[in-house]
Amino acid sequence: MSLFSKLFGGGEKSEPEAVSYKGFDIFPDLIAEGGKYRLSARIEKTINGDRKTHSVIRADVFESQDQAESFSVAKAKQVIDEQGECVFDSGNR
C-alpha cells in the first residue's frame, strides 16, 4: 500500500483488534455513514471446533470512531452477559 493510500484512507480496511470477554472475542465492526459511525460489533467463539459468529447492529450513531468502538464493545458484552452461548442459536439471528 502506498504512503498516500495510508494517509488518505485508501486500500484495504484493517481488521479491528479483538477484545476478549468471558471466552468470547468481540470485534468492533463499525459502519461508516455520512461521516458518523453506526454501533456494530461481531461476537465470535469457537465451540466444539466450530467458529461461531453473531453480529450486533444497533441504530445508534456516533460522531467519533473511538466512541462508537467503545459503545459497540459495551453492547456486545451486554449481549454476552444476557445470552451467553445462546447468542449463536439460529433463533437469535
HULIN-V638017 format. One record per backbone hydrogen bond with DSSP energy under -1.0 kcal/mol. NH is the residue of the N-H (numbers start at 1). CO is the residue of the C=O. If there is no record, write none. Layout:
# HULIN-V638017
nh = {NH NH}
co = {CO CO}
This chain:
# HULIN-V638017
nh = {6 7 8 10 19 21 24 25 26 27 29 31 33 36 37 38 39 41 42 43 44 45 47 50 52 54 56 58 62 68 69 70 71 72 73 74 75 76 77 78 79 80 81 82 83 84 86 87 88 89 92 93}
co = {2 3 4 5 26 24 21 44 19 42 40 38 36 33 62 31 60 56 27 54 25 52 50 47 45 43 41 39 37 64 65 66 67 68 69 70 71 72 73 74 75 76 77 78 79 80 83 84 85 86 89 90}
